[in-house]
Amino acid sequence: MAEFGSQQILKPGLYVVATPIGNLGDLSPRAKHILAEVDMIACEDTRVTARLLTANLIKKPLVPYHEHNGPVARPKILAKLASGGKVALVSDAGTPLISDPGFKLVAEAQDAGHLVSAVPGPCAAVMALSLAGLPTDRFLFMGFPPGKSKARQSWFKAEAKTHASLVFYESAKRVADCLKDAADVLGARQAAICRELTKRFEEVRRDNLLALAAHYSEADTPKGEIVVVIGPPAEHSHDDATALDMEALLTAALKHMSVKSASAFVAELTDVPKKTIYARALELTKGR
Ligand code: SAM
């Protein structure tokens, strides 16, 4: 393992540096060293990065690099690298390039033959996977879902058969609607809502999607930042799959439809006979 020495002399190049996602203590010693050694720091919002630097007693020239100014800012950063400069790339929080700007800059710096190195560290998606208690042997990071329900349902449908946990970011104000769409499309899969990670009110709520959708539709809009992790589809025989999907679909459908309409709807989507579904729907709604 290479050693980190505080006197390490930095070579010219681009350093992609992960920064805290809420807890300032998560800036690694190597990240701090590199931020203190580079000639300039490319960042999303200069005010946000200035606060991080001030907290660490570092003063450096900051250049804005975000999704709107890439074509103008990139050539300037590449020119700095071409003149033998050392540049760090950070985002407002977490690991740059993960739902954050940077991939074109990294590609162009690599293609121009500059040293490109990274300081790994906090990433909300990875931390959520560490806490969700769901399979991590295969996962698909999906960024942010679309804002509109129809597009969101198609977004989930496209991955409904993917044998991997699904990980994505969502805003607190949209999480209830998003979970409802996820439950409608994916049924009663296990999931975890990971909120305010590394912060004072850190919370992980684990349950099946139907229960989570019901919880967030009834509760007040949650506060803070959220990562959603949804477990993979269960591995089972065709018969089991049909039965499981039927149960999940029917439960979701009965929230919005009459017993008759829900049964007809689910019969169209599964191989289960309508009579069986109707009987199960009556059982599920008994006493309502
Ligand atoms: N690059 C960042 C990373 O590595 O985590 C993610 C940037 S993305 C623009 C911001 C989203 O990440 C937020 O809207 C939220 O969904 C998620 N996020 C960031 N910090 C978080 C935290 N402390 N707890 C939960 N989610 C967080």
py3Dmol code that shows the C-alpha trace and the ligand (Angstrom):
import py3Dmol

protein = """\
ATOM      1  CA  MET A   1       0.000   0.000   0.000  1.00  0.00           C
ATOM      2  CA  ALA A   2       1.391   3.436  -0.915  1.00  0.00           C
ATOM      3  CA  GLU A   3       1.997   5.635   2.066  1.00  0.00           C
ATOM      4  CA  PHE A   4       0.535   9.063   2.553  1.00  0.00           C
ATOM      5  CA  GLY A   5       3.206  11.458   3.750  1.00  0.00           C
ATOM      6  CA  SER A   6       2.284  15.024   4.595  1.00  0.00           C
ATOM      7  CA  GLN A   7       5.431  16.231   2.815  1.00  0.00           C
ATOM      8  CA  GLN A   8       4.487  14.439  -0.417  1.00  0.00           C
ATOM      9  CA  ILE A   9       5.262  16.672  -3.409  1.00  0.00           C
ATOM     10  CA  LEU A  10       2.354  16.851  -5.783  1.00  0.00           C
ATOM     11  CA  LYS A  11       2.969  16.169  -9.471  1.00  0.00           C
ATOM     12  CA  PRO A  12       1.297  18.420 -12.035  1.00  0.00           C
ATOM     13  CA  GLY A  13      -2.108  17.092 -13.080  1.00  0.00           C
ATOM     14  CA  LEU A  14      -5.817  16.960 -12.371  1.00  0.00           C
ATOM     15  CA  TYR A  15      -6.955  15.652  -8.971  1.00  0.00           C
ATOM     16  CA  VAL A  16     -10.580  14.605  -8.586  1.00  0.00           C
ATOM     17  CA  VAL A  17     -11.218  15.092  -4.883  1.00  0.00           C
ATOM     18  CA  ALA A  18     -14.200  13.771  -2.904  1.00  0.00           C
ATOM     19  CA  THR A  19     -15.488  16.106  -0.179  1.00  0.00           C
ATOM     20  CA  PRO A  20     -17.908  15.584   2.757  1.00  0.00           C
ATOM     21  CA  ILE A  21     -21.646  15.039   2.178  1.00  0.00           C
ATOM     22  CA  GLY A  22     -22.591  16.673   5.462  1.00  0.00           C
ATOM     23  CA  ASN A  23     -19.985  15.942   8.095  1.00  0.00           C
ATOM     24  CA  LEU A  24     -16.879  18.102   7.742  1.00  0.00           C
ATOM     25  CA  GLY A  25     -14.852  15.461   9.572  1.00  0.00           C
ATOM     26  CA  ASP A  26     -15.121  13.258   6.484  1.00  0.00           C
ATOM     27  CA  LEU A  27     -12.587  15.267   4.463  1.00  0.00           C
ATOM     28  CA  SER A  28      -9.647  12.848   4.343  1.00  0.00           C
ATOM     29  CA  PRO A  29      -6.124  13.970   5.294  1.00  0.00           C
ATOM     30  CA  ARG A  30      -4.982  13.293   1.719  1.00  0.00           C
ATOM     31  CA  ALA A  31      -7.878  15.321   0.276  1.00  0.00           C
ATOM     32  CA  LYS A  32      -6.959  18.197   2.576  1.00  0.00           C
ATOM     33  CA  HIS A  33      -3.287  17.947   1.594  1.00  0.00           C
ATOM     34  CA  ILE A  34      -4.088  18.000  -2.119  1.00  0.00           C
ATOM     35  CA  LEU A  35      -6.494  20.937  -1.814  1.00  0.00           C
ATOM     36  CA  ALA A  36      -3.773  22.825   0.027  1.00  0.00           C
ATOM     37  CA  GLU A  37      -1.135  22.002  -2.608  1.00  0.00           C
ATOM     38  CA  VAL A  38      -2.881  22.604  -5.943  1.00  0.00           C
ATOM     39  CA  ASP A  39      -2.643  25.876  -7.877  1.00  0.00           C
ATOM     40  CA  MET A  40      -6.382  26.170  -8.309  1.00  0.00           C
ATOM     41  CA  ILE A  41      -9.641  24.381  -7.550  1.00  0.00           C
ATOM     42  CA  ALA A  42     -12.423  23.883 -10.079  1.00  0.00           C
ATOM     43  CA  CYS A  43     -15.729  23.685  -8.229  1.00  0.00           C
ATOM     44  CA  GLU A  44     -19.491  23.902  -8.766  1.00  0.00           C
ATOM     45  CA  ASP A  45     -20.511  26.733  -6.439  1.00  0.00           C
ATOM     46  CA  THR A  46     -17.541  28.829  -5.319  1.00  0.00           C
ATOM     47  CA  ARG A  47     -19.390  29.882  -2.117  1.00  0.00           C
ATOM     48  CA  VAL A  48     -19.885  26.264  -1.047  1.00  0.00           C
ATOM     49  CA  THR A  49     -16.253  25.317  -1.686  1.00  0.00           C
ATOM     50  CA  ALA A  50     -15.003  28.540  -0.068  1.00  0.00           C
ATOM     51  CA  ARG A  51     -16.785  27.468   3.146  1.00  0.00           C
ATOM     52  CA  LEU A  52     -15.091  24.035   3.053  1.00  0.00           C
ATOM     53  CA  LEU A  53     -11.675  25.641   2.480  1.00  0.00           C
ATOM     54  CA  THR A  54     -12.164  28.216   5.236  1.00  0.00           C
ATOM     55  CA  ALA A  55     -13.086  25.439   7.679  1.00  0.00           C
ATOM     56  CA  ASN A  56      -9.771  23.796   6.782  1.00  0.00           C
ATOM     57  CA  LEU A  57      -7.719  27.023   6.766  1.00  0.00           C
ATOM     58  CA  ILE A  58      -6.974  26.694   3.051  1.00  0.00           C
ATOM     59  CA  LYS A  59      -6.978  29.621   0.625  1.00  0.00           C
ATOM     60  CA  LYS A  60      -6.882  28.898  -3.123  1.00  0.00           C
ATOM     61  CA  PRO A  61      -8.098  30.447  -6.366  1.00  0.00           C
ATOM     62  CA  LEU A  62     -11.483  28.938  -7.246  1.00  0.00           C
ATOM     63  CA  VAL A  63     -12.830  28.586 -10.795  1.00  0.00           C
ATOM     64  CA  PRO A  64     -16.483  27.724 -11.335  1.00  0.00           C
ATOM     65  CA  TYR A  65     -17.000  24.487 -13.255  1.00  0.00           C
ATOM     66  CA  HIS A  66     -20.627  23.418 -13.559  1.00  0.00           C
ATOM     67  CA  GLU A  67     -23.045  22.026 -16.099  1.00  0.00           C
ATOM     68  CA  HIS A  68     -23.731  25.429 -17.672  1.00  0.00           C
ATOM     69  CA  ASN A  69     -20.201  26.752 -18.205  1.00  0.00           C
ATOM     70  CA  GLY A  70     -18.268  23.591 -19.189  1.00  0.00           C
ATOM     71  CA  PRO A  71     -17.506  24.571 -22.812  1.00  0.00           C
ATOM     72  CA  VAL A  72     -16.032  27.903 -21.651  1.00  0.00           C
ATOM     73  CA  ALA A  73     -14.347  26.765 -18.435  1.00  0.00           C
ATOM     74  CA  ARG A  74     -12.835  23.490 -19.699  1.00  0.00           C
ATOM     75  CA  PRO A  75     -10.298  25.014 -22.134  1.00  0.00           C
ATOM     76  CA  LYS A  76      -9.033  27.306 -19.346  1.00  0.00           C
ATOM     77  CA  ILE A  77      -8.542  24.410 -16.949  1.00  0.00           C
ATOM     78  CA  LEU A  78      -6.852  22.334 -19.677  1.00  0.00           C
ATOM     79  CA  ALA A  79      -4.553  25.280 -20.466  1.00  0.00           C
ATOM     80  CA  LYS A  80      -3.552  25.410 -16.809  1.00  0.00           C
ATOM     81  CA  LEU A  81      -2.738  21.691 -16.922  1.00  0.00           C
ATOM     82  CA  ALA A  82      -0.805  22.139 -20.183  1.00  0.00           C
ATOM     83  CA  SER A  83       1.372  24.774 -18.508  1.00  0.00           C
ATOM     84  CA  GLY A  84       2.335  22.268 -15.794  1.00  0.00           C
ATOM     85  CA  GLY A  85      -0.324  23.335 -13.290  1.00  0.00           C
ATOM     86  CA  LYS A  86      -1.933  21.286 -10.536  1.00  0.00           C
ATOM     87  CA  VAL A  87      -5.716  21.502 -10.483  1.00  0.00           C
ATOM     88  CA  ALA A  88      -8.249  19.931  -8.130  1.00  0.00           C
ATOM     89  CA  LEU A  89     -11.827  19.213  -9.190  1.00  0.00           C
ATOM     90  CA  VAL A  90     -14.441  19.109  -6.425  1.00  0.00           C
ATOM     91  CA  SER A  91     -18.228  19.210  -6.392  1.00  0.00           C
ATOM     92  CA  ASP A  92     -20.485  20.867  -3.811  1.00  0.00           C
ATOM     93  CA  ALA A  93     -20.541  17.617  -1.842  1.00  0.00           C
ATOM     94  CA  GLY A  94     -19.409  14.040  -2.286  1.00  0.00           C
ATOM     95  CA  THR A  95     -17.612  12.456  -5.209  1.00  0.00           C
ATOM     96  CA  PRO A  96     -17.296  14.533  -8.389  1.00  0.00           C
ATOM     97  CA  LEU A  97     -18.786  12.970 -11.560  1.00  0.00           C
ATOM     98  CA  ILE A  98     -21.401  11.006  -9.577  1.00  0.00           C
ATOM     99  CA  SER A  99     -24.522  12.940 -10.666  1.00  0.00           C
ATOM    100  CA  ASP A 100     -22.151  15.889 -10.750  1.00  0.00           C
ATOM    101  CA  PRO A 101     -20.072  17.601 -13.462  1.00  0.00           C
ATOM    102  CA  GLY A 102     -16.610  16.449 -14.507  1.00  0.00           C
ATOM    103  CA  PHE A 103     -16.590  13.535 -16.928  1.00  0.00           C
ATOM    104  CA  LYS A 104     -15.743  15.629 -19.994  1.00  0.00           C
ATOM    105  CA  LEU A 105     -12.952  17.393 -18.132  1.00  0.00           C
ATOM    106  CA  VAL A 106     -11.495  14.067 -16.974  1.00  0.00           C
ATOM    107  CA  ALA A 107     -11.769  12.617 -20.496  1.00  0.00           C
ATOM    108  CA  GLU A 108     -10.112  15.603 -22.136  1.00  0.00           C
ATOM    109  CA  ALA A 109      -7.350  15.771 -19.519  1.00  0.00           C
ATOM    110  CA  GLN A 110      -6.678  12.026 -19.980  1.00  0.00           C
ATOM    111  CA  ASP A 111      -6.713  12.358 -23.769  1.00  0.00           C
ATOM    112  CA  ALA A 112      -4.259  15.271 -23.602  1.00  0.00           C
ATOM    113  CA  GLY A 113      -1.853  13.048 -21.676  1.00  0.00           C
ATOM    114  CA  HIS A 114      -2.099  14.814 -18.301  1.00  0.00           C
ATOM    115  CA  LEU A 115      -1.846  12.940 -15.033  1.00  0.00           C
ATOM    116  CA  VAL A 116      -5.369  12.381 -13.683  1.00  0.00           C
ATOM    117  CA  SER A 117      -5.710  11.002 -10.188  1.00  0.00           C
ATOM    118  CA  ALA A 118      -8.535  10.835  -7.649  1.00  0.00           C
ATOM    119  CA  VAL A 119      -8.902  11.044  -3.904  1.00  0.00           C
ATOM    120  CA  PRO A 120     -11.780   8.721  -3.021  1.00  0.00           C
ATOM    121  CA  GLY A 121     -14.147   9.582  -0.212  1.00  0.00           C
ATOM    122  CA  PRO A 122     -17.783  10.292   0.651  1.00  0.00           C
ATOM    123  CA  CYS A 123     -20.461   9.394  -1.878  1.00  0.00           C
ATOM    124  CA  ALA A 124     -24.135   9.370  -0.849  1.00  0.00           C
ATOM    125  CA  ALA A 125     -25.001   6.455  -3.179  1.00  0.00           C
ATOM    126  CA  VAL A 126     -22.214   4.254  -1.824  1.00  0.00           C
ATOM    127  CA  MET A 127     -22.985   5.138   1.775  1.00  0.00           C
ATOM    128  CA  ALA A 128     -26.658   4.276   1.191  1.00  0.00           C
ATOM    129  CA  LEU A 129     -25.598   0.872  -0.158  1.00  0.00           C
ATOM    130  CA  SER A 130     -23.554   0.343   3.012  1.00  0.00           C
ATOM    131  CA  LEU A 131     -26.636   1.016   5.142  1.00  0.00           C
ATOM    132  CA  ALA A 132     -29.579  -0.337   3.150  1.00  0.00           C
ATOM    133  CA  GLY A 133     -29.078  -3.977   4.061  1.00  0.00           C
ATOM    134  CA  LEU A 134     -29.892  -4.996   0.488  1.00  0.00           C
ATOM    135  CA  PRO A 135     -27.803  -7.061  -1.925  1.00  0.00           C
ATOM    136  CA  THR A 136     -24.768  -5.165  -3.201  1.00  0.00           C
ATOM    137  CA  ASP A 137     -23.154  -7.826  -5.385  1.00  0.00           C
ATOM    138  CA  ARG A 138     -24.813  -6.074  -8.326  1.00  0.00           C
ATOM    139  CA  PHE A 139     -26.256  -2.568  -8.247  1.00  0.00           C
ATOM    140  CA  LEU A 140     -27.355  -0.014 -10.791  1.00  0.00           C
ATOM    141  CA  PHE A 141     -26.842   3.664 -10.023  1.00  0.00           C
ATOM    142  CA  MET A 142     -29.582   5.577 -11.809  1.00  0.00           C
ATOM    143  CA  GLY A 143     -28.938   9.242 -10.947  1.00  0.00           C
ATOM    144  CA  PHE A 144     -32.169  11.239 -10.472  1.00  0.00           C
ATOM    145  CA  PRO A 145     -35.607   9.971 -11.625  1.00  0.00           C
ATOM    146  CA  PRO A 146     -37.687  12.094 -14.006  1.00  0.00           C
ATOM    147  CA  GLY A 147     -39.959  14.615 -12.284  1.00  0.00           C
ATOM    148  CA  LYS A 148     -43.235  13.556 -13.929  1.00  0.00           C
ATOM    149  CA  SER A 149     -45.115  10.433 -12.903  1.00  0.00           C
ATOM    150  CA  LYS A 150     -45.557   8.902 -16.366  1.00  0.00           C
ATOM    151  CA  ALA A 151     -41.900   9.308 -17.277  1.00  0.00           C
ATOM    152  CA  ARG A 152     -40.911   7.997 -13.843  1.00  0.00           C
ATOM    153  CA  GLN A 153     -43.015   4.865 -14.281  1.00  0.00           C
ATOM    154  CA  SER A 154     -41.345   4.195 -17.650  1.00  0.00           C
ATOM    155  CA  TRP A 155     -37.974   4.798 -15.977  1.00  0.00           C
ATOM    156  CA  PHE A 156     -38.760   2.074 -13.410  1.00  0.00           C
ATOM    157  CA  LYS A 157     -40.299  -0.249 -16.023  1.00  0.00           C
ATOM    158  CA  ALA A 158     -37.102  -0.160 -18.055  1.00  0.00           C
ATOM    159  CA  GLU A 159     -35.235  -1.730 -15.100  1.00  0.00           C
ATOM    160  CA  ALA A 160     -38.017  -3.910 -13.671  1.00  0.00           C
ATOM    161  CA  LYS A 161     -36.250  -7.109 -14.724  1.00  0.00           C
ATOM    162  CA  THR A 162     -32.711  -5.979 -13.946  1.00  0.00           C
ATOM    163  CA  HIS A 163     -31.154  -8.353 -11.428  1.00  0.00           C
ATOM    164  CA  ALA A 164     -29.479  -5.706  -9.340  1.00  0.00           C
ATOM    165  CA  SER A 165     -30.301  -3.355  -6.493  1.00  0.00           C
ATOM    166  CA  LEU A 166     -31.401   0.028  -7.875  1.00  0.00           C
ATOM    167  CA  VAL A 167     -29.843   3.117  -6.294  1.00  0.00           C
ATOM    168  CA  PHE A 168     -30.943   6.664  -7.043  1.00  0.00           C
ATOM    169  CA  TYR A 169     -31.140  10.184  -5.682  1.00  0.00           C
ATOM    170  CA  GLU A 170     -34.460  11.890  -5.049  1.00  0.00           C
ATOM    171  CA  SER A 171     -35.561  15.220  -3.616  1.00  0.00           C
ATOM    172  CA  ALA A 172     -37.457  15.134  -0.320  1.00  0.00           C
ATOM    173  CA  LYS A 173     -40.481  16.874  -1.805  1.00  0.00           C
ATOM    174  CA  ARG A 174     -40.870  14.260  -4.542  1.00  0.00           C
ATOM    175  CA  VAL A 175     -40.071  11.110  -2.583  1.00  0.00           C
ATOM    176  CA  ALA A 176     -43.687  10.205  -1.749  1.00  0.00           C
ATOM    177  CA  ASP A 177     -44.844  10.398  -5.403  1.00  0.00           C
ATOM    178  CA  CYS A 178     -41.711   8.611  -6.555  1.00  0.00           C
ATOM    179  CA  LEU A 179     -42.222   5.703  -4.137  1.00  0.00           C
ATOM    180  CA  LYS A 180     -45.827   5.373  -5.225  1.00  0.00           C
ATOM    181  CA  ASP A 181     -44.706   4.976  -8.847  1.00  0.00           C
ATOM    182  CA  ALA A 182     -41.940   2.576  -7.796  1.00  0.00           C
ATOM    183  CA  ALA A 183     -44.459   0.448  -5.863  1.00  0.00           C
ATOM    184  CA  ASP A 184     -46.934   0.478  -8.760  1.00  0.00           C
ATOM    185  CA  VAL A 185     -44.284  -0.765 -11.172  1.00  0.00           C
ATOM    186  CA  LEU A 186     -42.025  -2.939  -9.009  1.00  0.00           C
ATOM    187  CA  GLY A 187     -44.475  -4.205  -6.385  1.00  0.00           C
ATOM    188  CA  ALA A 188     -43.547  -5.136  -2.837  1.00  0.00           C
ATOM    189  CA  ARG A 189     -39.770  -5.252  -3.167  1.00  0.00           C
ATOM    190  CA  GLN A 190     -37.630  -4.479  -0.151  1.00  0.00           C
ATOM    191  CA  ALA A 191     -36.212  -0.951  -0.178  1.00  0.00           C
ATOM    192  CA  ALA A 192     -34.442   1.586   2.016  1.00  0.00           C
ATOM    193  CA  ILE A 193     -34.845   5.344   2.206  1.00  0.00           C
ATOM    194  CA  CYS A 194     -31.532   6.801   3.395  1.00  0.00           C
ATOM    195  CA  ARG A 195     -31.857  10.395   4.540  1.00  0.00           C
ATOM    196  CA  GLU A 196     -29.446  13.059   5.793  1.00  0.00           C
ATOM    197  CA  LEU A 197     -26.457  10.712   5.674  1.00  0.00           C
ATOM    198  CA  THR A 198     -23.536  11.652   7.953  1.00  0.00           C
ATOM    199  CA  LYS A 199     -25.652  14.493   9.404  1.00  0.00           C
ATOM    200  CA  ARG A 200     -27.360  14.987  12.738  1.00  0.00           C
ATOM    201  CA  PHE A 201     -30.722  13.563  11.679  1.00  0.00           C
ATOM    202  CA  GLU A 202     -29.375  10.622   9.689  1.00  0.00           C
ATOM    203  CA  GLU A 203     -32.129   8.045   9.168  1.00  0.00           C
ATOM    204  CA  VAL A 204     -32.560   4.765   7.298  1.00  0.00           C
ATOM    205  CA  ARG A 205     -36.110   3.496   6.846  1.00  0.00           C
ATOM    206  CA  ARG A 206     -36.299  -0.086   5.538  1.00  0.00           C
ATOM    207  CA  ASP A 207     -39.505  -1.774   4.432  1.00  0.00           C
ATOM    208  CA  ASN A 208     -41.208  -3.029   1.307  1.00  0.00           C
ATOM    209  CA  LEU A 209     -42.046  -0.449  -1.351  1.00  0.00           C
ATOM    210  CA  LEU A 210     -45.787  -0.588  -0.738  1.00  0.00           C
ATOM    211  CA  ALA A 211     -45.373   0.149   2.975  1.00  0.00           C
ATOM    212  CA  LEU A 212     -42.822   2.886   2.276  1.00  0.00           C
ATOM    213  CA  ALA A 213     -45.088   4.495  -0.321  1.00  0.00           C
ATOM    214  CA  ALA A 214     -47.964   4.435   2.172  1.00  0.00           C
ATOM    215  CA  HIS A 215     -45.771   5.893   4.937  1.00  0.00           C
ATOM    216  CA  TYR A 216     -44.466   8.822   2.888  1.00  0.00           C
ATOM    217  CA  SER A 217     -47.881   9.618   1.407  1.00  0.00           C
ATOM    218  CA  GLU A 218     -49.303   9.995   4.919  1.00  0.00           C
ATOM    219  CA  ALA A 219     -46.331  11.568   6.730  1.00  0.00           C
ATOM    220  CA  ASP A 220     -45.235  15.214   6.465  1.00  0.00           C
ATOM    221  CA  THR A 221     -42.788  15.901   3.640  1.00  0.00           C
ATOM    222  CA  PRO A 222     -39.424  14.730   4.991  1.00  0.00           C
ATOM    223  CA  LYS A 223     -36.577  17.200   5.336  1.00  0.00           C
ATOM    224  CA  GLY A 224     -33.114  16.995   3.834  1.00  0.00           C
ATOM    225  CA  GLU A 225     -31.370  14.874   1.240  1.00  0.00           C
ATOM    226  CA  ILE A 226     -32.357  11.370   0.208  1.00  0.00           C
ATOM    227  CA  VAL A 227     -30.978   8.263  -1.493  1.00  0.00           C
ATOM    228  CA  VAL A 228     -33.363   5.430  -2.372  1.00  0.00           C
ATOM    229  CA  VAL A 229     -32.161   1.833  -2.651  1.00  0.00           C
ATOM    230  CA  ILE A 230     -34.535  -0.822  -4.022  1.00  0.00           C
ATOM    231  CA  GLY A 231     -33.673  -4.497  -3.801  1.00  0.00           C
ATOM    232  CA  PRO A 232     -33.524  -6.745  -6.891  1.00  0.00           C
ATOM    233  CA  PRO A 233     -36.492  -8.812  -8.063  1.00  0.00           C
ATOM    234  CA  ALA A 234     -36.800 -12.063  -6.107  1.00  0.00           C
ATOM    235  CA  GLU A 235     -35.322 -15.143  -7.771  1.00  0.00           C
ATOM    236  CA  HIS A 236     -38.068 -17.720  -8.008  1.00  0.00           C
ATOM    237  CA  SER A 237     -39.913 -20.091 -10.308  1.00  0.00           C
ATOM    238  CA  HIS A 238     -42.378 -18.826 -12.882  1.00  0.00           C
ATOM    239  CA  ASP A 239     -45.359 -19.845 -10.716  1.00  0.00           C
ATOM    240  CA  ASP A 240     -43.966 -18.121  -7.662  1.00  0.00           C
ATOM    241  CA  ALA A 241     -43.215 -15.035  -9.707  1.00  0.00           C
ATOM    242  CA  THR A 242     -46.737 -14.840 -11.013  1.00  0.00           C
ATOM    243  CA  ALA A 243     -48.186 -15.261  -7.539  1.00  0.00           C
ATOM    244  CA  LEU A 244     -45.853 -12.697  -5.986  1.00  0.00           C
ATOM    245  CA  ASP A 245     -46.393 -10.142  -8.714  1.00  0.00           C
ATOM    246  CA  MET A 246     -50.132 -10.688  -8.465  1.00  0.00           C
ATOM    247  CA  GLU A 247     -50.127 -10.032  -4.713  1.00  0.00           C
ATOM    248  CA  ALA A 248     -48.028  -6.870  -5.031  1.00  0.00           C
ATOM    249  CA  LEU A 249     -49.914  -5.529  -8.017  1.00  0.00           C
ATOM    250  CA  LEU A 250     -53.272  -6.241  -6.446  1.00  0.00           C
ATOM    251  CA  THR A 251     -52.343  -4.540  -3.174  1.00  0.00           C
ATOM    252  CA  ALA A 252     -51.178  -1.478  -5.079  1.00  0.00           C
ATOM    253  CA  ALA A 253     -54.197  -1.483  -7.413  1.00  0.00           C
ATOM    254  CA  LEU A 254     -56.685  -1.750  -4.531  1.00  0.00           C
ATOM    255  CA  LYS A 255     -55.404   1.552  -3.185  1.00  0.00           C
ATOM    256  CA  HIS A 256     -56.829   3.328  -6.200  1.00  0.00           C
ATOM    257  CA  MET A 257     -59.548   1.083  -7.666  1.00  0.00           C
ATOM    258  CA  SER A 258     -62.633  -0.881  -6.735  1.00  0.00           C
ATOM    259  CA  VAL A 259     -62.298  -4.651  -6.101  1.00  0.00           C
ATOM    260  CA  LYS A 260     -63.771  -5.363  -9.536  1.00  0.00           C
ATOM    261  CA  SER A 261     -61.592  -2.932 -11.493  1.00  0.00           C
ATOM    262  CA  ALA A 262     -58.446  -3.882  -9.578  1.00  0.00           C
ATOM    263  CA  SER A 263     -59.070  -7.602 -10.241  1.00  0.00           C
ATOM    264  CA  ALA A 264     -59.645  -7.016 -13.949  1.00  0.00           C
ATOM    265  CA  PHE A 265     -56.572  -4.811 -14.152  1.00  0.00           C
ATOM    266  CA  VAL A 266     -54.277  -7.323 -12.424  1.00  0.00           C
ATOM    267  CA  ALA A 267     -55.707 -10.226 -14.462  1.00  0.00           C
ATOM    268  CA  GLU A 268     -54.595  -8.412 -17.599  1.00  0.00           C
ATOM    269  CA  LEU A 269     -51.053  -8.124 -16.285  1.00  0.00           C
ATOM    270  CA  THR A 270     -50.558 -11.637 -14.879  1.00  0.00           C
ATOM    271  CA  ASP A 271     -51.285 -15.243 -15.818  1.00  0.00           C
ATOM    272  CA  VAL A 272     -53.465 -15.694 -12.717  1.00  0.00           C
ATOM    273  CA  PRO A 273     -57.174 -16.395 -13.397  1.00  0.00           C
ATOM    274  CA  LYS A 274     -59.478 -13.439 -12.750  1.00  0.00           C
ATOM    275  CA  LYS A 275     -61.621 -15.526 -10.372  1.00  0.00           C
ATOM    276  CA  THR A 276     -58.584 -16.234  -8.143  1.00  0.00           C
ATOM    277  CA  ILE A 277     -57.617 -12.576  -8.136  1.00  0.00           C
ATOM    278  CA  TYR A 278     -61.144 -11.465  -7.343  1.00  0.00           C
ATOM    279  CA  ALA A 279     -61.312 -13.855  -4.375  1.00  0.00           C
ATOM    280  CA  ARG A 280     -57.973 -12.589  -3.083  1.00  0.00           C
ATOM    281  CA  ALA A 281     -59.079  -8.961  -3.547  1.00  0.00           C
ATOM    282  CA  LEU A 282     -62.154  -9.658  -1.407  1.00  0.00           C
ATOM    283  CA  GLU A 283     -59.914 -11.131   1.303  1.00  0.00           C
ATOM    284  CA  LEU A 284     -57.552  -8.168   1.199  1.00  0.00           C
ATOM    285  CA  THR A 285     -60.357  -5.625   1.493  1.00  0.00           C
ATOM    286  CA  LYS A 286     -62.385  -7.479   4.131  1.00  0.00           C
ATOM    287  CA  GLY A 287     -63.204  -5.150   7.002  1.00  0.00           C
ATOM    288  CA  ARG A 288     -62.273  -1.964   5.141  1.00  0.00           C
TER     289      ARG A 288
END
"""
ligand_1 = """\
27
SAM
N -21.715 13.615 -6.062
C -22.575 13.477 -4.915
C -22.213 12.200 -4.158
O -21.143 11.652 -4.385
O -22.977 11.792 -3.295
C -24.027 13.525 -5.288
C -24.439 14.797 -5.960
S -26.118 14.888 -6.385
C -26.164 16.400 -7.303
C -26.890 15.386 -4.878
C -27.854 14.333 -4.359
O -27.136 13.347 -3.621
C -28.861 14.888 -3.362
O -29.972 15.465 -4.025
C -29.253 13.649 -2.588
O -30.194 12.880 -3.296
C -27.910 12.912 -2.530
N -27.195 13.274 -1.297
C -26.153 14.096 -1.179
N -25.782 14.185 0.116
C -26.616 13.389 0.811
C -26.763 13.053 2.195
N -25.970 13.583 3.099
N -27.741 12.187 2.554
C -28.561 11.651 1.619
N -28.469 11.939 0.313
C -27.516 12.790 -0.087
"""
view = py3Dmol.view(width=600, height=400)
view.addModel(protein, "pdb")
view.setStyle({"model": 0}, {"cartoon": {"style": "trace"}})
view.addModel(ligand_1, "xyz")
view.setStyle({"model": 1}, {"stick": {}})
view.zoomTo()
view.show()
